[in-house]
């Protein structure tokens, strides 16, 4: 039988996109399908963890044995994560969270007018992974970094700035990986180390990333 290095550990992760409402029928979102996060939830369960999956709107089935919490906006996702984070050993932020949301959500459908241009004012959303990493009793916190250029530079910057224990950098400039693809490749960094996980199916990659996370977690505890 395979080793189950996450046995006895509680692991929470975020997955999918968020939706930021403009009015009752429109929103701002992104191309995250949830596939990477759901693959991580499945693999974490298989490696023995008790898994809570906080998911934005996606069309995927809940992995067997995983507790799922559905959310829509970044603020909802933040609130769901903070409500359950106290008892977690490991937190992985795989969701593609909107950095900004419309400042005002219109209570009725916005009407087309004579004007050719329209301005929507946006306001910053809470940074979920940074909120988790700033807790006094923070879990082992893993972020993702979706970048289209200077992947390593921006990933190392996020690792430091957000006080993370590990970051998985995703080059999302190619269509064979990242958003909505069945495959991905990750460059993983932690203080004092790094490891490249080459292009593979998201299930295989999820298991490899969690094996790295488990190893690093047990090195520190
Ligand atoms: O869902 P798939 O189609 O399978 O695609 C997978 C993926 C490409 C979405 C995934 O692998 C990935 O890279 N997720 C992170 C995407 C992202 O938003 O990256 P970022 O560089 O903008 O954010 C950095 C980190 O901060 C991420 O861990 C993100 O979850 C987190 N974050 C960002 C903003 C915010 N308000 N709160 C956050 O927690």
py3Dmol code that shows the C-alpha trace and the ligand (Angstrom):
import py3Dmol

protein = """\
ATOM      1  CA  UNK A   1       0.000   0.000   0.000  1.00  0.00           C
ATOM      2  CA  UNK A   2       1.048   3.591  -0.673  1.00  0.00           C
ATOM      3  CA  UNK A   3       2.358   5.701   2.193  1.00  0.00           C
ATOM      4  CA  UNK A   4      -0.252   8.137   3.518  1.00  0.00           C
ATOM      5  CA  UNK A   5       1.917  11.006   4.801  1.00  0.00           C
ATOM      6  CA  UNK A   6      -1.050  13.329   5.488  1.00  0.00           C
ATOM      7  CA  UNK A   7      -2.851  10.930   7.841  1.00  0.00           C
ATOM      8  CA  UNK A   8      -4.259  12.740  10.882  1.00  0.00           C
ATOM      9  CA  UNK A   9      -3.869  16.185   9.296  1.00  0.00           C
ATOM     10  CA  UNK A  10      -6.624  18.643   8.436  1.00  0.00           C
ATOM     11  CA  UNK A  11      -6.101  20.364   5.102  1.00  0.00           C
ATOM     12  CA  UNK A  12      -8.164  23.215   3.648  1.00  0.00           C
ATOM     13  CA  UNK A  13      -7.861  24.468   0.113  1.00  0.00           C
ATOM     14  CA  UNK A  14      -9.481  26.988  -2.198  1.00  0.00           C
ATOM     15  CA  UNK A  15     -10.270  26.227  -5.847  1.00  0.00           C
ATOM     16  CA  UNK A  16     -11.877  27.704  -8.919  1.00  0.00           C
ATOM     17  CA  UNK A  17     -12.636  31.313  -9.849  1.00  0.00           C
ATOM     18  CA  UNK A  18     -14.565  33.920  -7.912  1.00  0.00           C
ATOM     19  CA  UNK A  19     -17.473  35.926  -9.326  1.00  0.00           C
ATOM     20  CA  UNK A  20     -17.704  39.620  -8.554  1.00  0.00           C
ATOM     21  CA  UNK A  21     -21.215  40.901  -9.182  1.00  0.00           C
ATOM     22  CA  UNK A  22     -21.885  44.071 -11.176  1.00  0.00           C
ATOM     23  CA  UNK A  23     -25.667  43.755 -10.968  1.00  0.00           C
ATOM     24  CA  UNK A  24     -28.137  40.858 -10.499  1.00  0.00           C
ATOM     25  CA  UNK A  25     -27.256  39.309 -13.889  1.00  0.00           C
ATOM     26  CA  UNK A  26     -23.609  40.242 -14.574  1.00  0.00           C
ATOM     27  CA  UNK A  27     -20.240  39.565 -13.007  1.00  0.00           C
ATOM     28  CA  UNK A  28     -16.460  39.787 -13.459  1.00  0.00           C
ATOM     29  CA  UNK A  29     -14.610  36.459 -13.338  1.00  0.00           C
ATOM     30  CA  UNK A  30     -11.733  34.485 -14.895  1.00  0.00           C
ATOM     31  CA  UNK A  31     -11.000  31.212 -16.713  1.00  0.00           C
ATOM     32  CA  UNK A  32     -10.200  28.992 -13.714  1.00  0.00           C
ATOM     33  CA  UNK A  33     -12.039  25.657 -14.075  1.00  0.00           C
ATOM     34  CA  UNK A  34     -11.251  24.328 -10.598  1.00  0.00           C
ATOM     35  CA  UNK A  35      -9.484  21.291 -12.075  1.00  0.00           C
ATOM     36  CA  UNK A  36      -6.152  21.887 -10.313  1.00  0.00           C
ATOM     37  CA  UNK A  37      -7.748  22.534  -6.914  1.00  0.00           C
ATOM     38  CA  UNK A  38     -10.117  19.559  -7.185  1.00  0.00           C
ATOM     39  CA  UNK A  39      -7.176  17.317  -8.198  1.00  0.00           C
ATOM     40  CA  UNK A  40      -5.353  18.534  -5.078  1.00  0.00           C
ATOM     41  CA  UNK A  41      -8.403  17.783  -2.902  1.00  0.00           C
ATOM     42  CA  UNK A  42      -8.642  14.247  -4.335  1.00  0.00           C
ATOM     43  CA  UNK A  43      -4.924  13.604  -3.879  1.00  0.00           C
ATOM     44  CA  UNK A  44      -4.869  15.057  -0.341  1.00  0.00           C
ATOM     45  CA  UNK A  45      -7.703  12.701   0.655  1.00  0.00           C
ATOM     46  CA  UNK A  46      -5.867   9.741  -0.899  1.00  0.00           C
ATOM     47  CA  UNK A  47      -2.755  10.688   1.087  1.00  0.00           C
ATOM     48  CA  UNK A  48      -4.780  10.540   4.305  1.00  0.00           C
ATOM     49  CA  UNK A  49      -5.809  14.160   5.009  1.00  0.00           C
ATOM     50  CA  UNK A  50      -9.206  15.334   6.254  1.00  0.00           C
ATOM     51  CA  UNK A  51     -10.020  17.752   3.430  1.00  0.00           C
ATOM     52  CA  UNK A  52     -12.190  20.899   3.272  1.00  0.00           C
ATOM     53  CA  UNK A  53     -12.550  22.316  -0.240  1.00  0.00           C
ATOM     54  CA  UNK A  54     -13.746  25.921  -0.484  1.00  0.00           C
ATOM     55  CA  UNK A  55     -14.805  26.257  -4.096  1.00  0.00           C
ATOM     56  CA  UNK A  56     -15.898  29.072  -6.353  1.00  0.00           C
ATOM     57  CA  UNK A  57     -18.496  28.333  -9.046  1.00  0.00           C
ATOM     58  CA  UNK A  58     -17.273  25.348 -11.118  1.00  0.00           C
ATOM     59  CA  UNK A  59     -18.966  22.402 -12.837  1.00  0.00           C
ATOM     60  CA  UNK A  60     -16.899  19.637 -11.190  1.00  0.00           C
ATOM     61  CA  UNK A  61     -18.219  16.860  -8.942  1.00  0.00           C
ATOM     62  CA  UNK A  62     -17.145  16.871  -5.293  1.00  0.00           C
ATOM     63  CA  UNK A  63     -14.311  14.339  -4.757  1.00  0.00           C
ATOM     64  CA  UNK A  64     -15.336  11.387  -2.561  1.00  0.00           C
ATOM     65  CA  UNK A  65     -14.701  11.912   1.138  1.00  0.00           C
ATOM     66  CA  UNK A  66     -14.104  15.659   0.787  1.00  0.00           C
ATOM     67  CA  UNK A  67     -16.127  18.335   2.630  1.00  0.00           C
ATOM     68  CA  UNK A  68     -17.082  21.055   0.153  1.00  0.00           C
ATOM     69  CA  UNK A  69     -18.133  24.651   0.859  1.00  0.00           C
ATOM     70  CA  UNK A  70     -19.472  26.578  -2.148  1.00  0.00           C
ATOM     71  CA  UNK A  71     -18.851  30.323  -2.455  1.00  0.00           C
ATOM     72  CA  UNK A  72     -19.216  32.990  -5.142  1.00  0.00           C
ATOM     73  CA  UNK A  73     -17.259  36.167  -4.423  1.00  0.00           C
ATOM     74  CA  UNK A  74     -13.771  36.727  -3.024  1.00  0.00           C
ATOM     75  CA  UNK A  75     -15.347  38.182   0.120  1.00  0.00           C
ATOM     76  CA  UNK A  76     -17.489  35.003   0.547  1.00  0.00           C
ATOM     77  CA  UNK A  77     -14.413  32.832  -0.009  1.00  0.00           C
ATOM     78  CA  UNK A  78     -12.462  34.853   2.540  1.00  0.00           C
ATOM     79  CA  UNK A  79     -15.258  34.506   5.126  1.00  0.00           C
ATOM     80  CA  UNK A  80     -15.644  30.731   4.551  1.00  0.00           C
ATOM     81  CA  UNK A  81     -11.890  30.185   4.866  1.00  0.00           C
ATOM     82  CA  UNK A  82     -11.510  32.316   8.005  1.00  0.00           C
ATOM     83  CA  UNK A  83     -14.481  30.539   9.654  1.00  0.00           C
ATOM     84  CA  UNK A  84     -12.764  27.139   9.420  1.00  0.00           C
ATOM     85  CA  UNK A  85      -9.042  27.897   9.382  1.00  0.00           C
ATOM     86  CA  UNK A  86      -8.490  27.657  13.151  1.00  0.00           C
ATOM     87  CA  UNK A  87      -8.332  23.884  13.194  1.00  0.00           C
ATOM     88  CA  UNK A  88      -6.349  23.378   9.956  1.00  0.00           C
ATOM     89  CA  UNK A  89      -2.771  22.071   9.756  1.00  0.00           C
ATOM     90  CA  UNK A  90      -2.276  22.910   6.073  1.00  0.00           C
ATOM     91  CA  UNK A  91      -3.851  25.561   3.800  1.00  0.00           C
ATOM     92  CA  UNK A  92      -3.434  25.636   0.014  1.00  0.00           C
ATOM     93  CA  UNK A  93      -4.666  28.642  -1.995  1.00  0.00           C
ATOM     94  CA  UNK A  94      -5.285  27.342  -5.504  1.00  0.00           C
ATOM     95  CA  UNK A  95      -8.278  29.554  -6.339  1.00  0.00           C
ATOM     96  CA  UNK A  96      -7.975  32.326  -8.900  1.00  0.00           C
ATOM     97  CA  UNK A  97      -9.394  35.037  -6.659  1.00  0.00           C
ATOM     98  CA  UNK A  98     -10.403  38.368  -8.189  1.00  0.00           C
ATOM     99  CA  UNK A  99      -8.068  41.052  -6.875  1.00  0.00           C
ATOM    100  CA  UNK A 100     -10.780  43.699  -7.344  1.00  0.00           C
ATOM    101  CA  UNK A 101     -14.581  43.790  -7.249  1.00  0.00           C
ATOM    102  CA  UNK A 102     -17.065  46.427  -8.455  1.00  0.00           C
ATOM    103  CA  UNK A 103     -17.271  49.102  -5.769  1.00  0.00           C
ATOM    104  CA  UNK A 104     -21.043  49.289  -6.077  1.00  0.00           C
ATOM    105  CA  UNK A 105     -23.290  46.328  -6.922  1.00  0.00           C
ATOM    106  CA  UNK A 106     -26.358  47.696  -8.686  1.00  0.00           C
ATOM    107  CA  UNK A 107     -29.554  46.307  -7.203  1.00  0.00           C
ATOM    108  CA  UNK A 108     -31.258  46.304 -10.622  1.00  0.00           C
ATOM    109  CA  UNK A 109     -29.931  45.384 -14.065  1.00  0.00           C
ATOM    110  CA  UNK A 110     -27.717  48.184 -15.388  1.00  0.00           C
ATOM    111  CA  UNK A 111     -29.392  49.824 -18.408  1.00  0.00           C
ATOM    112  CA  UNK A 112     -27.720  50.629 -21.720  1.00  0.00           C
ATOM    113  CA  UNK A 113     -27.547  54.393 -22.273  1.00  0.00           C
ATOM    114  CA  UNK A 114     -26.675  56.793 -25.121  1.00  0.00           C
ATOM    115  CA  UNK A 115     -23.057  57.018 -23.936  1.00  0.00           C
ATOM    116  CA  UNK A 116     -20.407  55.033 -25.851  1.00  0.00           C
ATOM    117  CA  UNK A 117     -18.218  54.568 -22.794  1.00  0.00           C
ATOM    118  CA  UNK A 118     -18.920  53.374 -19.322  1.00  0.00           C
ATOM    119  CA  UNK A 119     -16.695  53.416 -16.263  1.00  0.00           C
ATOM    120  CA  UNK A 120     -16.887  50.766 -13.559  1.00  0.00           C
ATOM    121  CA  UNK A 121     -15.064  51.583 -10.361  1.00  0.00           C
ATOM    122  CA  UNK A 122     -13.353  48.633  -8.666  1.00  0.00           C
ATOM    123  CA  UNK A 123     -12.234  48.200  -5.111  1.00  0.00           C
ATOM    124  CA  UNK A 124      -9.621  45.806  -3.666  1.00  0.00           C
ATOM    125  CA  UNK A 125     -10.747  42.423  -2.322  1.00  0.00           C
ATOM    126  CA  UNK A 126      -9.269  40.892   0.835  1.00  0.00           C
ATOM    127  CA  UNK A 127      -6.187  38.775   0.125  1.00  0.00           C
ATOM    128  CA  UNK A 128      -7.217  35.360   1.469  1.00  0.00           C
ATOM    129  CA  UNK A 129      -3.866  33.591   1.526  1.00  0.00           C
ATOM    130  CA  UNK A 130      -2.174  36.638   3.097  1.00  0.00           C
ATOM    131  CA  UNK A 131      -4.903  36.785   5.792  1.00  0.00           C
ATOM    132  CA  UNK A 132      -4.278  33.113   6.612  1.00  0.00           C
ATOM    133  CA  UNK A 133      -0.502  33.557   6.654  1.00  0.00           C
ATOM    134  CA  UNK A 134      -0.756  36.492   9.047  1.00  0.00           C
ATOM    135  CA  UNK A 135      -2.664  34.518  11.710  1.00  0.00           C
ATOM    136  CA  UNK A 136      -0.843  34.047  14.974  1.00  0.00           C
ATOM    137  CA  UNK A 137      -1.313  30.267  14.799  1.00  0.00           C
ATOM    138  CA  UNK A 138      -1.061  29.949  11.052  1.00  0.00           C
ATOM    139  CA  UNK A 139      -1.289  26.611   9.305  1.00  0.00           C
ATOM    140  CA  UNK A 140       1.458  25.534   6.873  1.00  0.00           C
ATOM    141  CA  UNK A 141       0.441  27.910   4.087  1.00  0.00           C
ATOM    142  CA  UNK A 142       0.929  27.238   0.382  1.00  0.00           C
ATOM    143  CA  UNK A 143       0.149  29.803  -2.316  1.00  0.00           C
ATOM    144  CA  UNK A 144      -0.003  29.580  -6.080  1.00  0.00           C
ATOM    145  CA  UNK A 145       1.369  32.225  -8.411  1.00  0.00           C
ATOM    146  CA  UNK A 146      -0.132  32.492 -11.863  1.00  0.00           C
ATOM    147  CA  UNK A 147       2.280  34.479 -13.996  1.00  0.00           C
ATOM    148  CA  UNK A 148       2.773  35.121 -17.674  1.00  0.00           C
ATOM    149  CA  UNK A 149       6.380  36.356 -17.369  1.00  0.00           C
ATOM    150  CA  UNK A 150       9.319  36.437 -14.910  1.00  0.00           C
ATOM    151  CA  UNK A 151       7.668  33.494 -13.119  1.00  0.00           C
ATOM    152  CA  UNK A 152      10.453  32.806 -10.609  1.00  0.00           C
ATOM    153  CA  UNK A 153      10.975  36.474  -9.700  1.00  0.00           C
ATOM    154  CA  UNK A 154       7.286  37.151  -9.012  1.00  0.00           C
ATOM    155  CA  UNK A 155       6.829  33.820  -7.190  1.00  0.00           C
ATOM    156  CA  UNK A 156       9.735  34.476  -4.822  1.00  0.00           C
ATOM    157  CA  UNK A 157       8.385  37.974  -4.243  1.00  0.00           C
ATOM    158  CA  UNK A 158       4.921  36.572  -3.322  1.00  0.00           C
ATOM    159  CA  UNK A 159       6.485  33.905  -1.060  1.00  0.00           C
ATOM    160  CA  UNK A 160       8.164  36.642   0.962  1.00  0.00           C
ATOM    161  CA  UNK A 161       5.578  39.409   0.814  1.00  0.00           C
ATOM    162  CA  UNK A 162       2.659  37.137   1.782  1.00  0.00           C
ATOM    163  CA  UNK A 163       4.697  35.277   4.453  1.00  0.00           C
ATOM    164  CA  UNK A 164       4.027  31.857   2.820  1.00  0.00           C
ATOM    165  CA  UNK A 165       5.690  28.540   3.656  1.00  0.00           C
ATOM    166  CA  UNK A 166       5.685  27.411   0.038  1.00  0.00           C
ATOM    167  CA  UNK A 167       4.606  28.711  -3.365  1.00  0.00           C
ATOM    168  CA  UNK A 168       3.752  26.829  -6.559  1.00  0.00           C
ATOM    169  CA  UNK A 169       4.461  29.007  -9.567  1.00  0.00           C
ATOM    170  CA  UNK A 170       2.358  28.425 -12.602  1.00  0.00           C
ATOM    171  CA  UNK A 171       3.484  29.717 -15.987  1.00  0.00           C
ATOM    172  CA  UNK A 172       0.108  30.465 -17.537  1.00  0.00           C
ATOM    173  CA  UNK A 173       1.436  31.959 -20.774  1.00  0.00           C
ATOM    174  CA  UNK A 174       0.908  28.720 -22.786  1.00  0.00           C
ATOM    175  CA  UNK A 175      -2.424  27.052 -23.596  1.00  0.00           C
ATOM    176  CA  UNK A 176      -1.100  23.536 -22.780  1.00  0.00           C
ATOM    177  CA  UNK A 177      -1.069  24.262 -19.046  1.00  0.00           C
ATOM    178  CA  UNK A 178      -2.614  26.346 -16.256  1.00  0.00           C
ATOM    179  CA  UNK A 179      -6.142  27.731 -16.615  1.00  0.00           C
ATOM    180  CA  UNK A 180      -8.712  25.161 -17.752  1.00  0.00           C
ATOM    181  CA  UNK A 181      -6.101  22.744 -19.227  1.00  0.00           C
ATOM    182  CA  UNK A 182      -5.933  19.081 -18.105  1.00  0.00           C
ATOM    183  CA  UNK A 183      -2.194  19.451 -17.676  1.00  0.00           C
ATOM    184  CA  UNK A 184       0.047  21.730 -15.721  1.00  0.00           C
ATOM    185  CA  UNK A 185       3.678  22.345 -14.744  1.00  0.00           C
ATOM    186  CA  UNK A 186       4.797  23.975 -11.492  1.00  0.00           C
ATOM    187  CA  UNK A 187       7.973  25.478 -10.080  1.00  0.00           C
ATOM    188  CA  UNK A 188       7.790  25.089  -6.323  1.00  0.00           C
ATOM    189  CA  UNK A 189       9.739  27.364  -3.952  1.00  0.00           C
ATOM    190  CA  UNK A 190      10.109  27.475  -0.181  1.00  0.00           C
ATOM    191  CA  UNK A 191      12.576  29.337   2.045  1.00  0.00           C
ATOM    192  CA  UNK A 192      15.879  27.664   1.180  1.00  0.00           C
ATOM    193  CA  UNK A 193      14.709  25.244  -1.514  1.00  0.00           C
ATOM    194  CA  UNK A 194      13.002  24.668  -4.832  1.00  0.00           C
ATOM    195  CA  UNK A 195      11.798  21.847  -7.055  1.00  0.00           C
ATOM    196  CA  UNK A 196      10.433  21.799 -10.602  1.00  0.00           C
ATOM    197  CA  UNK A 197       7.467  19.566 -11.415  1.00  0.00           C
ATOM    198  CA  UNK A 198       7.425  19.175 -15.225  1.00  0.00           C
ATOM    199  CA  UNK A 199       4.331  19.126 -17.454  1.00  0.00           C
ATOM    200  CA  UNK A 200       1.977  16.312 -16.377  1.00  0.00           C
ATOM    201  CA  UNK A 201      -1.714  15.600 -15.862  1.00  0.00           C
ATOM    202  CA  UNK A 202      -3.214  17.583 -12.973  1.00  0.00           C
ATOM    203  CA  UNK A 203      -3.907  14.397 -10.930  1.00  0.00           C
ATOM    204  CA  UNK A 204      -0.281  13.285 -11.110  1.00  0.00           C
ATOM    205  CA  UNK A 205       0.994  16.798 -10.459  1.00  0.00           C
ATOM    206  CA  UNK A 206      -1.321  17.185  -7.457  1.00  0.00           C
ATOM    207  CA  UNK A 207       0.124  14.037  -5.866  1.00  0.00           C
ATOM    208  CA  UNK A 208       3.681  15.251  -6.498  1.00  0.00           C
ATOM    209  CA  UNK A 209       2.977  18.686  -5.013  1.00  0.00           C
ATOM    210  CA  UNK A 210       1.291  17.184  -1.921  1.00  0.00           C
ATOM    211  CA  UNK A 211       4.228  14.825  -1.416  1.00  0.00           C
ATOM    212  CA  UNK A 212       6.519  17.885  -1.353  1.00  0.00           C
ATOM    213  CA  UNK A 213       4.124  19.690   1.025  1.00  0.00           C
ATOM    214  CA  UNK A 214       3.957  16.678   3.372  1.00  0.00           C
ATOM    215  CA  UNK A 215       7.737  16.356   3.421  1.00  0.00           C
ATOM    216  CA  UNK A 216       8.266  20.044   4.177  1.00  0.00           C
ATOM    217  CA  UNK A 217       5.444  20.040   6.764  1.00  0.00           C
ATOM    218  CA  UNK A 218       6.990  17.092   8.629  1.00  0.00           C
ATOM    219  CA  UNK A 219      10.488  18.644   8.412  1.00  0.00           C
ATOM    220  CA  UNK A 220       9.119  21.689  10.256  1.00  0.00           C
ATOM    221  CA  UNK A 221       6.928  19.854  12.841  1.00  0.00           C
TER     222      UNK A 221
END
"""
ligand_1 = """\
39
LIG
O -8.632 25.979 -12.042
P -7.770 25.509 -13.190
O -8.449 25.763 -14.534
O -7.344 24.081 -13.028
O -6.433 26.395 -13.231
C -5.515 26.315 -12.166
C -4.923 27.710 -11.824
C -4.087 28.219 -13.000
C -6.046 28.698 -11.516
C -4.055 27.481 -10.551
O -3.053 26.554 -10.800
C -3.413 28.779 -10.071
O -2.364 29.201 -10.516
N -4.105 29.439 -9.101
C -3.744 30.764 -8.583
C -4.249 31.790 -9.538
C -4.026 33.183 -9.055
O -4.974 33.919 -8.885
O -2.784 33.538 -8.817
P -2.311 34.992 -8.299
O -0.866 35.066 -8.659
O -3.216 36.085 -8.781
O -2.490 34.905 -6.725
C -1.451 34.516 -5.846
C -1.965 33.697 -4.688
O -2.774 34.513 -3.832
C -2.834 32.499 -5.061
O -2.521 31.467 -4.159
C -4.250 33.011 -4.862
O -5.149 31.957 -4.519
C -4.060 33.941 -3.681
N -5.011 35.060 -3.601
C -5.019 36.037 -4.551
C -5.868 37.123 -4.416
C -6.728 37.200 -3.278
N -7.565 38.212 -3.129
N -6.702 36.212 -2.366
C -5.861 35.153 -2.493
O -5.837 34.261 -1.629
"""
view = py3Dmol.view(width=600, height=400)
view.addModel(protein, "pdb")
view.setStyle({"model": 0}, {"cartoon": {"style": "trace"}})
view.addModel(ligand_1, "xyz")
view.setStyle({"model": 1}, {"stick": {}})
view.zoomTo()
view.show()
